[in-house]
Amino acid sequence: MSRRKQKYRAPVRQTAFADEGRKNLPADQRNLIASVANDITIPFFSGVMQHADETLIAQGGGKGLAIYDEIERDTHAGAMLDKRKSALISRDWEVEPGGDQPVDKEAADFVAECIDALPFDRVCRDLLDATLKGYAVAEIVWAREGNRIKPVKVKDHVQQRFVFDRDWNLRLLTWTNLTEGELLPDRKFIVHRVNVKGNNPYGLGLGNSLFWPVLFKREGVTFWLHFLEKFAGPTVVGKTPYGMVTEEQNRLLNTLTQVRTSSAITVPIGTDVEFLEASRGGTVNYQDFINYWDTQISIRTTGETLTSQVTAGGGNRALGEVHADQLETRADSDGDQLTDTFRDTLCQWIVDYNFPGAAMPSIRRLRPKNELKAAEARKAKAEAAKVSDEAIAAVVKQSAKFEDDQVAREYIVSFDVTDGLSDKTIDALVAARKLFAGDPAQPDPFITADPALFSAAWLKKKH
């Protein structure tokens, strides 16, 4: 007899695809209907696809992706991008076998050997340039060593040298083909993309949104420098008498211009020289303007500010830990995307060359462990297990009052606290229920319904 109450289950209904006449999928179910060929959101000016980045289209001009290099030249934006990359690169890596067969583990060991021989951190950092620009390209140089083929060099390339055709094939722009480029061989170039939406093979990087904060900040710095120049040195005003010829006025102007670097000057008699001091009011200043855009850059890049900026109001440890978690979350996301790229390219090609048919291994960056949180979780589980054990013991102890094993079993399984126990464990508890109660349990008149015992128990309780 089952120890669980039978729950109602709806009868299984076969779908139309399970019918005898629908075993073969229709053609329109096997192919992509909304393909790049009929995508009205992507303009076609040649046989290659164009960027869908609106910022790049509007502001790139003849520079193309080079406008996003200006973002990295900004001290704060460049530091935030490096910080995000370093949060991932600083982690250890491992290669996980794709299966349990010996050949799967042998393939994973060989992939790990190849990765260990490469400057893998530099390769990852180069490919993470896609975080800013949407995609990154690296070329592999292969070599044969004994009976194995392995990558011996991975070289990153500037994105502006490449385009994609409608099938997302990478093409290299050359002097003889500056428009559509030349088709490249298979198993040669790694393409890492981020934020791929729809049929856009170029991805969408942070440059799309960081361009404007960096631009506004740069313009603000320009005005700030002009402002400081006005306040650092007053404007010199020379008043000349009526009738002074233009040549003498120009000579006086040159003299007054030298006031900023000279300790003494001479001016004609009748000329008044004054210093015009700049003045302003209000509490808003250029530094607040610059700090505002730095904050926006931090939030967009790493999702936090407390680990990179000190606010006037300060902060607390708990809030700082939350901000640090935001950075780790973005590093986790970057690592997962990079794992997918390596599995589909480098790992796939190493296995294809050397272990055909083996399950595909994965290269992963290890997530850092929070020892404090892990200890708190273990403590909470231990306390929960203790409470559960005490509840089970109390139920089994009460079941010892039943002489019949089947009745005792039904009593034990009627409590939710025993839902996680197997039938074998329940049988063991039923057999050992007298031990939980200590001495052999006395018959319970409320259970046995013996009138004599019931009367004796009632009189004993009353007196």
Stockholm file with secondary structure:
# STOCKHOLM 1.0

chainA/1-463         MSRRKQKYRAPVRQTAFADEGRKNLPADQRNLIASVANDITIPFFSGVMQHADETLIAQGGGKGLAIYDEIERDTHAGAMLDKRKSALISRDWEVEPGGDQPVDKEAADFVAECIDALPFDRVCRDLLDATLKGYAVAEIVWAREGNRIKPVKVKDHVQQRFVFDRDWNLRLLTWTNLTEGELLPDRKFIVHRVNVKGNNPYGLGLGNSLFWPVLFKREGVTFWLHFLEKFAGPTVVGKTPYGMVTEEQNRLLNTLTQVRTSSAITVPIGTDVEFLEASRGGTVNYQDFINYWDTQISIRTTGETLTSQVTAGGGNRALGEVHADQLETRADSDGDQLTDTFRDTLCQWIVDYNFPGAAMPSIRRLRPKNELKAAEARKAKAEAAKVSDEAIAAVVKQSAKFEDDQVAREYIVSFDVTDGLSDKTIDALVAARKLFAGDPAQPDPFITADPALFSAAWLKKKH
#=GR chainA/1-463 SS CCSSCCCCCCCCCCCGGGSGGGCSCCHHHHSCSSCGGGCTTSCCSSSBCCCCCHHHHHHCTTTGGGGGHHHHHSHHHHHHHHHHHHHHHTSCEEEECSSSSHHHHHHHHHHHHHHHHSCHHHHHHHHTTHHHHSEEEEEEEEEEETTEEEEEEEEEECGGGEEEBTTCCEEEEETTEEEEEEECCTTSEEEEECSCCTTCTTCCCTHHHHHHHHHHHHHHHHHHHHHHHHHHSCEEEEECCTTCCHHHHHHHHHHHHGGGTCSCCCCCTTCEEEEECCCCCSSCCHHHHHHHHHHHHHHHHHSCSTTTCCCTTCCCHHHHHHHHHHHHHHHHHHHHHHHHHHIIIIIHHHHHHHCTTCCCCEEEECCCCCHHHHHHHHHHHHHHHHHHHHHHHHHHHHHTTCCSHHHHHHHHHTSGGGTTSCHHHHHHHHHTHHHHTSSCCCCCHHHHCCHHHHHHHHHHHHC
#=GC SS_cons         CCSSCCCCCCCCCCCGGGSGGGCSCCHHHHSCSSCGGGCTTSCCSSSBCCCCCHHHHHHCTTTGGGGGHHHHHSHHHHHHHHHHHHHHHTSCEEEECSSSSHHHHHHHHHHHHHHHHSCHHHHHHHHTTHHHHSEEEEEEEEEEETTEEEEEEEEEECGGGEEEBTTCCEEEEETTEEEEEEECCTTSEEEEECSCCTTCTTCCCTHHHHHHHHHHHHHHHHHHHHHHHHHHSCEEEEECCTTCCHHHHHHHHHHHHGGGTCSCCCCCTTCEEEEECCCCCSSCCHHHHHHHHHHHHHHHHHSCSTTTCCCTTCCCHHHHHHHHHHHHHHHHHHHHHHHHHHIIIIIHHHHHHHCTTCCCCEEEECCCCCHHHHHHHHHHHHHHHHHHHHHHHHHHHHHTTCCSHHHHHHHHHTSGGGTTSCHHHHHHHHHTHHHHTSSCCCCCHHHHCCHHHHHHHHHHHHC
//
